[in-house]
């Protein structure tokens, strides 16, 4: 893990030592810490560490011990499933106000994915040892943790299913729609991913992705420049996604 800055006491965290875990508005739709009492929450958060990463740095590495949950305060990171012979798949993009469990939080305490910063990222690392101690005694907290973990698992599982069963145009359509609707929430949108990363999201080679992207552009479905995509015919793109 190559962090550019580590702030042990979170003094420059703009008051987020507890707010990033108490306030669901700043921790995504599912706040796993709502079920904790103030005393329990303080026990967990007393050792929380705020860390800043520069774009391109690795937050966690696949197959390493999972010792912390990651709460992304700001920035954007990719979740990568590393395959054999360097064949990687980007299964998710996580960004502002998201908690990432790492995949093996309550199973084998191992990271099942690599997480790398796409932009500068500010996040908090929360010790899983203390979290485990409250899972056994606080059923509300345990249920919220299960919901978070299962939700992330289902989302990534659906991504992998789509990559397996859809043809290349359907996969590219899925990627473009996902970026518009779930990541950037705008149309057109400026993206920070490289063409290789877009290909990794679509489960294909860079050359195949670029070729399909050009086909969409030639058909008038999208307009594309170096780091910008404008979806011109969203209904057509949705239809391609559905038909695979």
C-alpha positions in Angstrom: 0.0 0.0 0.0 1.6 3.2 -1.1 -0.2 6.1 0.5 0.9 9.6 -0.1 -0.3 10.9 3.3 -1.4 9.3 6.5 -3.2 11.3 9.2 -3.3 9.3 12.4 -5.6 11.5 14.4 -7.8 12.7 11.5 -7.3 16.3 12.6 -7.7 17.6 9.0 -10.7 15.4 8.4 -13.1 18.4 8.6 -14.9 16.9 11.6 -15.5 13.5 10.0 -14.0 11.3 12.7 -17.5 10.2 13.5 -19.7 12.0 11.0 -18.5 9.9 8.1 -19.9 6.9 9.9 -22.8 8.4 11.8 -24.4 10.4 8.9 -25.8 8.1 6.2 -25.8 11.1 3.9 -22.0 11.0 3.9 -21.6 7.3 3.8 -23.8 6.2 1.0 -27.3 4.7 1.0 -26.4 2.0 3.5 -24.7 3.1 6.7 -23.6 0.0 8.6 -22.8 2.0 11.7 -26.3 3.2 12.4 -27.0 0.2 14.6 -24.1 0.9 17.0 -24.5 2.7 20.3 -22.4 5.9 20.7 -20.1 4.0 23.0 -19.6 1.2 20.5 -19.1 3.6 17.6 -16.4 5.5 19.5 -14.6 2.3 20.4 -14.4 1.4 16.7 -13.6 4.9 15.5 -10.9 5.7 18.0 -8.3 3.9 15.9 -9.6 5.0 12.5 -6.9 6.3 10.2 -7.4 8.9 7.4 -5.2 8.2 4.4 -4.8 10.1 1.1 -3.8 8.3 -2.1 -2.6 9.8 -5.3 -4.2 8.7 -8.6 -2.6 5.4 -9.7 -1.8 4.2 -6.2 -3.0 0.9 -4.8 -5.4 1.1 -1.8 -5.6 -2.7 -1.3 -4.1 -5.7 -3.1 -5.9 -8.9 -4.0 -5.0 -11.9 -1.8 -3.5 -9.8 1.0 -4.8 -10.0 4.5 -8.0 -7.9 5.1 -7.4 -5.8 8.2 -9.6 -2.8 7.5 -12.8 -1.6 5.9 -12.4 1.4 3.5 -14.7 4.4 3.7 -14.1 6.5 0.6 -14.6 10.2 1.6 -13.7 11.7 -1.7 -12.3 10.6 -5.1 -12.8 7.6 -7.3 -11.2 4.1 -7.3 -11.6 0.9 -9.4 -12.3 -2.5 -8.0 -10.3 -5.1 -10.0 -10.5 -8.8 -10.1 -7.1 -10.0 -11.1 -7.0 -13.0 -13.3 -4.2 -15.2 -14.7 -1.7 -13.9 -17.3 -2.6 -10.3 -16.4 -6.2 -10.6 -17.6 -8.0 -8.2 -15.2 -11.7 -7.2 -15.0 -12.9 -4.0 -13.4 -16.0 -5.1 -11.5 -17.0 -1.8 -9.9 -16.1 1.8 -9.5 -16.3 3.2 -6.0 -16.3 6.9 -5.2 -17.4 9.6 -2.7 -19.2 8.3 0.4 -18.9 4.6 -0.2 -17.8 1.8 2.2 -16.0 -1.1 0.6 -15.7 -4.4 2.5 -13.0 -6.1 0.4 -14.9 -9.3 -0.3 -13.7 -11.5 2.6 -14.6 -9.4 5.6 -16.4 -12.2 7.5 -15.3 -15.2 5.5 -11.5 -15.6 5.2 -10.2 -12.1 6.1 -8.6 -11.8 2.7 -8.9 -9.1 0.0 -10.6 -10.7 -3.0 -10.1 -7.7 -5.2 -7.4 -5.0 -5.8 -8.6 -1.4 -5.3 -6.6 1.3 -7.1 -7.2 5.1 -7.2 -8.4 6.5 -10.5 -8.2 10.1 -9.0 -6.7 11.4 -5.8 -8.6 9.6 -3.1 -9.2 10.5 0.6 -10.4 7.6 2.7 -10.6 6.2 6.2 -9.4 2.8 7.2 -11.4 1.1 9.9 -10.0 -1.8 11.9 -11.9 -5.0 11.3 -10.8 -6.5 14.6 -13.0 -4.1 16.5 -15.8 -4.6 14.0 -15.8 -8.3 14.5 -16.1 -8.0 18.2 -19.4 -6.2 17.8 -20.8 -8.4 15.1 -21.3 -11.1 17.8 -23.1 -9.0 20.3 -25.0 -6.4 18.2 -27.5 -8.1 15.9 -28.6 -4.9 14.2 -25.0 -4.1 13.3 -24.5 -7.6 12.1 -27.6 -7.5 9.8 -26.5 -4.1 8.4 -23.0 -5.5 7.7 -24.6 -8.5 5.9 -26.8 -6.2 3.8 -23.8 -4.2 2.7 -21.6 -7.2 1.9 -24.5 -9.0 0.1 -25.4 -5.9 -1.9 -21.8 -5.5 -3.1 -21.5 -9.2 -3.9 -24.7 -9.3 -5.9 -23.7 -6.2 -7.9 -20.3 -7.7 -8.8 -21.8 -11.1 -9.5 -24.3 -9.5 -12.0 -21.4 -7.6 -13.6 -19.6 -10.9 -14.2 -22.7 -12.7 -15.4 -23.3 -9.9 -18.0 -19.7 -10.2 -19.2 -20.0 -13.9 -19.6 -23.4 -14.0 -21.4 -23.4 -10.8 -23.5 -21.7 -10.2 -26.9 -19.2 -7.4 -27.1 -21.7 -4.6 -28.2 -23.9 -5.4 -25.2 -20.9 -5.2 -22.9 -19.7 -1.9 -24.3 -23.3 -0.6 -24.0 -23.4 -1.7 -20.4 -20.1 0.1 -19.6 -21.2 3.4 -21.3 -24.6 3.4 -19.5 -23.1 2.5 -16.1 -20.6 5.4 -16.4 -23.5 7.8 -17.3 -26.0 6.6 -14.7 -24.0 5.3 -11.8 -20.6 7.0 -11.9 -20.8 10.5 -13.5 -24.6 11.1 -13.4 -24.4 13.3 -16.5 -24.6 13.3 -20.3 -22.2 14.0 -21.8 -19.6 13.0 -19.3 -15.9 13.4 -18.9 -14.1 10.2 -17.8 -10.8 9.6 -16.2 -10.4 6.0 -17.2 -8.0 4.9 -19.9 -9.2 3.0 -23.0 -7.6 -0.1 -21.4 -9.5 0.4 -18.2 -12.8 0.8 -20.2 -11.9 -2.4 -22.0 -11.3 -4.1 -18.6 -14.7 -3.0 -17.5 -16.2 -4.6 -20.7 -14.2 -7.8 -20.5 -12.4 -7.5 -23.8 -9.2 -6.3 -25.4 -8.5 -2.6 -25.8 -8.6 -3.0 -29.6 -12.0 -4.7 -29.5 -13.4 -2.0 -27.2 -12.2 0.8 -29.5 -13.7 -0.9 -32.5 -17.1 -1.3 -30.9 -17.0 2.3 -29.6 -16.3 3.4 -33.2 -19.2 1.3 -34.5 -21.5 3.1 -32.0 -20.2 6.4 -33.1 -20.6 5.6 -36.8 -24.2 4.6 -36.1 -24.9 8.0 -34.4 -25.6 6.4 -31.0 -22.8 8.2 -29.3 -20.4 11.1 -29.8 -16.9 10.5 -28.5 -13.8 12.6 -28.1 -10.5 11.8 -26.2 -12.0 11.8 -22.7 -15.6 12.6 -23.3 -18.7 10.5 -24.3 -22.1 11.9 -25.2 -24.9 9.3 -25.5 -27.1 10.6 -28.3 -29.5 7.7 -28.6 -29.9 6.3 -25.2 -32.9 4.1 -26.0 -30.8 2.4 -28.8 -28.0 1.8 -26.4 -30.4 0.4 -23.8 -31.8 -1.9 -26.5 -28.3 -3.1 -27.4 -27.6 -3.8 -23.7 -30.8 -5.8 -23.3 -30.2 -7.9 -26.4 -26.6 -8.5 -25.4 
